[in-house]
Amino acid sequence: MRLPVVPTIVIAQLFGTSLWFSANAAAGALMHDWGIGAAELGQLTNAVQLGFIIGTLIFALTGLADRFAASRIFAVCAVLGALANAAFALFAEGMGSGLALRFAVGFSLAGVYPLGMKLVVSWVPERAGHALAQLVGMLTLGTALPHGVRFAGGDWPWQAVLLTASVLAVLAAIMIFALGDGPHLKRKAGAHPLRLGRVLTAFTIPTFRASALGYFGHQWELYAMWTLVPLFIAGSSLAGFAASSALSFAIIGIGAVGCIAGGFVSRRTGSAPVAVTAMAISALCCALFPLLSHAAPPVVLGLMLVWGASVVADSPHFSALSARACPPEIVGSALALQNALGFAVTMISIAWGTAVVEAWGAKVAWLLLPGPVLGALAMRPLLRRARP
């Protein structure tokens, strides 16, 4: 009996991407044990981002993402990521070994996140926007999950949080290996061969280019915001209002609700209007947070929950629009390339944001504001095409 397709992929994505921010969920204990500050925590996060970028570039430029079964790549990479994450928990003794192992986690995730998107398109291309919304919703919950594990675990050592994420990633590998690839995205007869670097031609397609530019603006804000959430909480009126791990889980995890809601709306409006609307709401929250960070805790929490829901609600729609714009034989490579370049953008905003947050405080949110503003402007050609 075949596994239910979309639920299997999205739950596997939830489990697999729990590796991504597992170290950030243990930030307080890790910073204490290793004697590091926010800037070094940002370096550990950026090591994951750099590994992901290099991995996705290799998958994209070599065409590996379209040469082999996506389900097999996903499964192998999820297991490798679980091993690297477990090694960080058990054997890393400082920034030197820690950076190398977080890089390995990011490299492995290059075979999990974009290949998960390709699996969705290979099974249900007719409802890719809605299904990808569920997938990115699970990515968001996966990002928040270690914070939830940290909260639920109470006095667990920080290593236990990371090891839990590794176990979940292995379960993800088993699920996707059992599911296999969908019947769509088969190479067409007479399609151009998968030459080295062929994926770069995707940027000659105006609709792909507009979607990719919107995605790059979105990425400037998203991962830096997720990285800074515990620090935003600590520097606002929410400090002491509730456990930081519980608040972080709620603020990041509510992005799953935003993704799923946006997916339902996109079935009526299309993906471009949903993406632009989400970026506009996120930009407004980003602008308001420094002004309201010391307001009454319920006000600050409400603002951050809206921000958390909107900051990622646009993400699946960039993937759906880009996949739709590309020839089927390069979809996996094109999504991997878009991810690689988008995550290169995140490295700059994460490094900059974590370097200045102690001096700037809540005002560091304004550093993230140009991302959603410029991303929404880049999407205007697709918005015009979406109008009746």
Disulfide bonds with the S-S distance in Angstrom:
none
